Amino acid sequence: MSTQDRLIETTRELLWERGYVGTSPKAILQRAGVGQGSMYHHFTGKGDLALAAITRTGEEMRAMIDGLLDAGGSAYERIEAYLLRERDVLRGCPVGRLTMDPDVIASDELRAPVEATIAHLKDRLAVVVQEGVDGGEFAPHLVAADVAAAIVATVQGGYVLARAAGSTDAFDMGVRGLLSLLSPSSPAASRTPSPDLPKD
């Protein structure tokens, strides 16, 4: 691994563990095992390095998402594969945790790859849900974008609840519940909503 890559990978790890404020240049250099001169040879400063790290994290997550959702199988099976993929639940999502970092959110530049990754996930999920609706696998009244947003909210909320409880149970329960609602055999998946229900 090149010095530049070591710096980026180390920064990714520290951002996931400590957030932007806790990721000091000194901590990056110590963990990467490189000198200060090497850091400033490749990057203008901490912000530039953090942007490279966040961008790479987003790229890897988008590639993972595409790999799962482009795989063969029904719409339900592909969504199930995404929801049940191996995760370090108690560590949280490396992208989702950045949304709770005030320094990242306050920076248009650092926030951009975070927003792009979340938008990509929702868009890809919506396409798969719509395929399921069009193919008769899911109920015709389902709105693909709404279901995709619910999937993302379940996963990200599950991370938060699991970390708060120190147990993966909350995450696992949320995923199981969502899959049971999406299951083609679920009554909720085939039920048409009452026409007098209020709409937002």
Protein Blocks (a to p, Z undefined) as FASTA:
>chain_A
ZZklmmmmmmmmmmmmnommlmcfklmmmmnopafklmmmmpgbjklmmmmmmmmmmmmm
mmmmmmmmmpgcdfklmmmmmmmpccdfknopfklmmmmmmklmmpmklmmmmmmmmmmm
mmmmmmmmmmmmmnomacfkbcfklmmmmmmmmmmmmmmmmmmnopaklmmmmmmmmmmm
mpmklmklmpccdfkbccZZ
